[in-house]
Amino acid sequence: QKRAWLPRLATGEVIGAYCLTEANAGSDAAALRASAVREGDEYVLNGTKMWVTNGGCAGLFVVYARTDTEASNAKGISAFLVPADSPGLTVGKSEKKTGIRGSSTTEILLENVRIPAENLLGQENKGFHLAMDTLDGGRIGIASQALGIGRACLVASVRYAKERVQFGRPIGDFQAVQWKLADMSTQLEASRLLVWKAAMLRDRKEVCTQAAAQAKLFASRTCNYCADECLQIHGGAGYTDDFEVERLFRDARITEIYEGATDIQRIVIARGLLA
């Protein structure tokens, strides 16, 4: 599997996509209903996946489906490698989103999709562990994204605070604006250190679940704080599309939702503390 796909994924020849979420299985991912039935040397997949990033351009999908219908919740879920050209796989509607519009987000429809049994990823009925481990890494990625958006907000705010003149002087001379910049900078620096810590643990192949959740929680909230303050500093001008501020404001919001909503991160952190 690694020889067949990783080189092509690494070079960008093939784009990958992750199919976990369903209409009734969002934060409660273990409630997914997509099925995979073993028939001889093949699995037959049926179901609908939602909010699939890169769904419109992916060449390979990692699909999570239930292989044991008698098992409850997380048990009985398996992961599969499903090429985009598999008969029965269809890209559904493309979502019209508030932000992150440069990335396609689609439905993926699976109707009697047959794949070789060798496309099973890991062990049968053990796929949910793979999903959660993948989310640990994904949360570090989203935390990094949030950090980048937040930093762009700070850079834009500092620039505008120096350029915009009111009452005869740059607005950056006023304490009200200075305190906004100071708080943005401090929270971003704290976010950066949390992201680095989580990434370091991940690179060392150490347990990083709690650290990744902390980085995602704090960085995404900081990102939205910075976007809000950035728009406020720009005033009415920031509410127009003449400045990048309105796009940063729209892009920031999703960082508290995908790869695990803010409240889910708090649950993960608390479980780690109470374990």
C-alpha positions, 0 to 999 in steps of 0.5 A: 500500500505504501509503495503504491500510493505514498510516492504519488501522494507526496509529489502531488500526482495524486491528492488524498481525501479523508472520508469519516463524517456522515450526516448523523456522525459528526462529533460522534464519529463512531455513529457512522453507518456506511457499510463494508461487506466482505464478499470473497476477495472483495469488500462492497462499500455503501454509504454517504460521506460529508464535508470531505476536504479535496473531495472534488479533486482527490484521486484516493479516498480513505473511507471509514465504514462499518464491517461489523453491524453487531458491534456498537459504537467504535467497535466494528469500524474499518478503514479502506483505500478507495481509488477515485475511479472505483465504479460506484463512487460519485462526487456529490454536491460541493458545499458553498462555504463562508470561508476557506473557499480555495479548498473543495468540500463535497459529499462522496456517494458510495453505491456498491463500490467494490474494492480488493480485500487488500485495500483494507487499511490496517486490521478489520474492525480496528479502523476507529483507532486509525481515525483517532490517531489521524485526527491527532495529527490533523489537529496539529495541522489545523492549529498551525493553520489557525496560527498562520491566519492569526499571524496574518491578522496581527501583521495587517493590524500593525500595518494599518495601525501605523498608516491610519491617521485619526485625531492628527496621529496614527491610531497605533499611538492610542492605548486602546489599539496598542493593547489589542496588538499586545494581546494578539501578539502574546496569545499567538506566541503562546499558541505557537509554543503549544503547536511546536510542543504537540508537533515535537511529540508527534515527530517522536512518535510519543502520545500527543493526543492531549497536547494536540487538543490543547494546541488546537483549542488555544490556537483556534480560539486565538485565531478567531480573537485576532480576526475579530480584533483585526477587523475592529482595528480596521473599522468600516474598511475592514468590513469591505472586500477592499482589504484582506481582513474580511477574508481572514475573518471568514477563514478563521471561523472554521478552525474552531469547528473542523478536525474536532470542534472546540468543545470536543477538544475540551472533552479530550483534554479533560479525559486525559487529565482524569484518566 
